Amino acid sequence: MTLDYDQRVVRYEEISHYPPHLFQTLVQQADPQPGDCVLDLGAGYGAVTQAFLEAYPESDLRMHVLERSPVQLTRARSELIEAYGPAIDTRLKFYCGDFLDLSLEPEHYEIVVAKMVVHEFPSNRQIDLMKKVKALLAPGGRFFIWQTLLDLESVAFFRKLMRKKDELAGFANLARDRHFIAESELFALLQAAGFQRWQRIRVWDYPFDTAKRLRSEFRNEKPLLGEWNNYLAKALQADNGRLAEKLNARITNESVCLDFEQVIYEVHAE
Ligand SMILES: C[S@@+](CC[C@H](N)C(=O)[O-])C[C@H]1O[C@@H](n2cnc3c(N)ncnc32)[C@H](O)[C@@H]1O
């Protein structure tokens, strides 16, 4: 099966404007102890793993890098080896496959991180994702979730916005499968999976800018970006522009900029 993430080779620090201090907050809060094992779930090119290794270059912290796309996993491996040298391999383990299909050791991980991954699972599989993470966490372990988290109205719009982009960019599987969730839906999933305690450790405004996708996702094809911008500008006029005001829309000929919230949650396994 061809995976869209084998083609969607982007850099999230650029398109989503992630400053390094967000990664530092994540790692400081995770505060791994010697010998701990961290699962970077849906790792992409390994940005989360890099952040842990940067903070703990000499320790015996182990990182498991799990990714469904072979292209992304190859990127992760080569970027990690380039940054830390071949010796880092002894602290890393790579898994290629669908998280829900891979056989992983129960109660093995002190820390699991899913950065921008929950929405990659179709809505009817998100509960399986949560249950599996719960089963993999060691007693006292913690699950860190980094997501765009919205209210029900904004998430409905965000889903449409991303689906349109994925369709225009030719990512048919992403357009079909991705399901962005509202914060209340995340809580319901956590509860249904048996988690009882979680807290926000960081919230910030994520400056969404359609123009950032021109090169990385639309292959510099300006008409595609233009079509996306027009679609959004029109959709934002719903309710006499109330949605536009709520999302602080800035619309020009080249781009549509909106403010969405992103959050990092820490979820405790009891
Ligand atoms: C938006 S990217 C985020 C990558 C990385 N966590 C980051 O933030 O830099 C989502 C990643 O999840 C991976 N993914 C999606 N579904 C998956 C699954 N079922 N099992 C494992 N990885 C998956 C995709 O291949 C993609 O690389």
The ligand as an ORCA input file, in Angstrom:
! r2SCAN-3c Opt
* xyz 0 1
  C       1.622     14.787     11.436
  S       2.846     13.573     11.440
  C       3.694     13.907     12.974
  C       5.106     13.357     13.029
  C       5.878     13.638     14.311
  N       5.216     13.081     15.481
  C       6.104     15.123     14.490
  O       5.236     15.783     15.057
  O       7.142     15.624     14.043
  C       1.986     12.087     11.821
  C       2.833     10.831     11.664
  O       2.109      9.717     12.180
  C       2.381      8.602     11.346
  N       1.274      7.638     11.490
  C       0.001      7.807     11.059
  N      -0.740      6.729     11.350
  C       0.076      5.856     11.992
  C      -0.114      4.558     12.523
  N      -1.298      3.947     12.451
  N       0.939      3.941     13.100
  C       2.149      4.550     13.153
  N       2.393      5.784     12.653
  C       1.361      6.440     12.068
  C       2.475      9.196      9.961
  O       3.138      8.335      9.053
  C       3.186     10.517     10.226
  O       4.567     10.416     10.070
*
